[in-house]
Amino acid sequence: MAGWTVEKLAAEPRWEVTRLTAVPGRCRGDLLGPWGTNLTRRFGADAVPRIRARLVPPIAPVPSVLTSDDWVPMHAQVCVTEAIVDEFLAGDLVALYPLLIEDTRASLSRVHRLLARSLGVSRAMKIVPKPFRKIYECGTADVTVEGKRARLIFKGNALFENPTWRALQLYAVRTLFELTGNTGAAVGEDAGTDAFAIIVTW
């Protein structure tokens, strides 16, 4: 089905835990970053224990602060995200974006924010495959850019079919627009087994 938006993805059924934990591979910890610090600041000292109570092994003991030196199972990003959405946002994935953009801005220095603006959307899109290879142990990302339109395609891992993961990728593009000072749109498309595509226009 073409035209996946965050709202449509949020309405999709969640994956069962057994399906999620069967996803192969690992990802870098900075996908979650200082998630516990951010939650504690926003929701109080019991925020992290409340999230941990919703997680199952092997994710339950995941450190509350993660960096690019850490590795976690690839499904950790989805599990922690869904726990946060359920515990603090009444299950509304759409309500997550303001938190994500606030945390992203807080994590970047003024220099990095200026750098993002100078980079622009087109150049930022073209470099996506390089950091993707460093962040995800399994799967690939490719991009084609023509004028003010780009097509990102993720292939090679079952996680790329997960609706919450797909929504997070659309949020990542929206965040890119915010950081570069541009306006645009991004919608997802099915791209076959273990794959997902995003059409970006600006």
N, C-alpha and C positions, 0 to 999 in steps of 0.2 A: 504494500500500500504506500502510495506517495503522500507527501504532505504531513509528515509527523511533526507536530509542534510539542512543546513542553506540556501544554494542557492535555493533548491527546495521550501522550505518553504517561502522564500522571494518572490517567483514568484506566490504564492497562492493569491487568492483574499482576500482583507481585509474584516473583518466583519463590517457590518453596526453598527452604534453607538447604535441603539436600542437593537441589539443582545448582544453587549458587556455589556451595562448597566443592562441587565437582569440577568447577572451572579450573583449568590448568594454569600454572605459571604464577609469577610474582610481579609486583609493581613497586616503584620507589615510594618511600614513605612521605616524600614532600607532596604527594597528591592529597594527603590528609593534613600534613603540616602540624602546626600547634593546635589541633582541633580541640583538645581538652582545655587549653588555656583560653581559647576563644569562648567556649561554652561556659566556663567558670566565670569569666568576666561578664557575660551576658545574662546567665541564668542562675548564678550562685554556686556556692561551694559544693553542693551535692549534685551538680550537673553531670560530672563524669561518672560517679557511681550509678546514677540513674540510667545512663547510656550503657554502661557495662552490664547492668542487670538484664538488658535486652539482647545482648550479644551471646553467641554460642562459640565454643571452641572450634577452630583455633584463634578466632578473632577476639574473644572476650578479654584476654590480657593485653591487647594491643596498647603500646605506650601512648600516653596522652599528648606527647610531643614527638613528632617524627620529622626526619630530615632526608635529604637525598642520599645519605649514607645508609639509610635503613631500607630493608625489603620487607614487604608484607604480601600475603596472598592477594591475587588480583581482585578477588571479590570483596576485599576489605573495604574499599571505597564505597561500594554499594551498601554493604551491611551497616556501616557506621552512618552513612547518609540516611538510610531508611529509619534507623533507630532514632536519629536526631529529629527527623520529620515527624515520627509518631509520638515521641516523648514531649516535644516542645511546640510543634506546629499543627497539632491536631490531625496529623496524617496528610497535610496539604503540601505536596511537593512544590506547587507553584509559589508558595510563601517562602521558599528557601532562598530565592535569588537575592533579595535585599541583604541577607546575612552573608552570602557568598561574596557579593561585591564589596561590602563593608570590610570583610576580613581580608580580601585581596588587596584593597587599597591600603589597609593598615600594615600589610606585610611588605609593601614596596616603599623604597625611599623616594624622595623627590626626584633624584637623578633617574631612577628606573621609570618613574611615571613620565618624565620628559622624554626619555629614550623611546618609550612605547609610542608616544605621540609622533615623534620624528620618524619612526619605523613605518607607520601606516598599515592599513589593512592588507594591501596586496603583498607587500614584502613579508608581513607576518604570516600570511597564509602559506607562502612558498617555503618557509622554513619549518613548518609543522612536522614533517616526517623526521627531521633530525632529532629534536628532543623526544619525540614519541619513541624512537628506538632506544633511547636511554632510560625512559620511564617505565616502559612495559617490556617484560621478558618475552612475552609471546604475542604474535600478531604484528601487523604492519599498518602503516598509514601512508597514503599517497595523495597527491593533490595536483589538480590542473587549474591554472588561472588564465582566464581570457577576459581582458578588459577589467570590468568591475563585477566579475562573476567567478566564483571558485567552486570546485567540487572536491570535497574531502571524502576519501573512502577508507574505511577501516576494515581489515580482513584478517581472518586466521585465528580467531578465538571466540569461543561460545559466549563470552561476556558481552560481545558486541551486539548480541541480540537482546540483551537485558534492557527493559524499558527505562529503568532508573539510570543506568549507565548512559544510555542514549540521551536522556534529558540533561545529564551533567555535561555532555559534549555540546549540546545546544547552548547551555548556560555559559560554557567556556567561550564560545563564539560571541555571545552577547557581551560578556565581560571584555573581550578584545575590542569590541566597538566602543565600550565605555572608556577604556584606557587610551585608545587612539583618538578619541574625540570625534568618531564617525557615527553615522547612522546607517542602518542596513537591516537585513532580514536573513534568517537562517531556518531552513526546514529540513527534516530528515527524510530519507528514503530507504526502503528495504533494498539491500544489494546482494541478496542470496544468503546461503547458509553461513553462519558465523561472520556476518558482515553488516556494515551500516554506512550509509553515505549521507553527507550533509551538503546541501546547496546553499551557498552564501552569496548574497548580492549586496552591493553598497553603492 
